[in-house]
Amino acid sequence: MPEQTTPAVPPASEPLPAAGSAARTYKEDKPPRGLYVRVFIYVVATHVLLAFLSFLVIVAKTR
């Protein structure tokens, strides 16, 4: 295994860049909003697929 040539953490002598006062704080207690959108799309798509397959079964039985 090759040795690590760069340190994993910056040395303490170099200050970390300060976050601006306008920067938003990230909250760990809320999932991202995109998650709800994806779940909604998956649920709707699943229901539409099941309804279409049910329709195909009904059409196939009547013939």
C-alpha positions, -999 to +999 in steps of 0.1 A: +000+000+000+015+034-009+023+058+018+001+089+021+020+120+009-006+147+018-020+151+053-056+142+058-063+173+079-048+207+073-022+219+098-035+239+128-013+269+117-034+275+086-068+290+096-099+275+080-119+298+057-146+316+076-182+310+065-200+341+055-228+355+076-252+349+047-244+312+045-272+289+052-268+264+080-275+227+072-300+210+095-295+173+100-330+167+113-348+173+080-345+151+049-340+169+016-371+181-002-361+162-033-366+130-014-403+136-010-406+144-047-389+112-057-411+091-034-442+108-047-432+101-083-424+064-075-457+059-057-477+075-085-458+056-112-464+023-093-501+029-091-504+039-128-484+007-138-507-015-116-538+001-130-525-004-166-517-040-160-551-046-144-567-030-174-547-054-197-558-084-177-595-073-179-592-068-217-575-102-221-602-120-201-631-105-221-617-117-254 
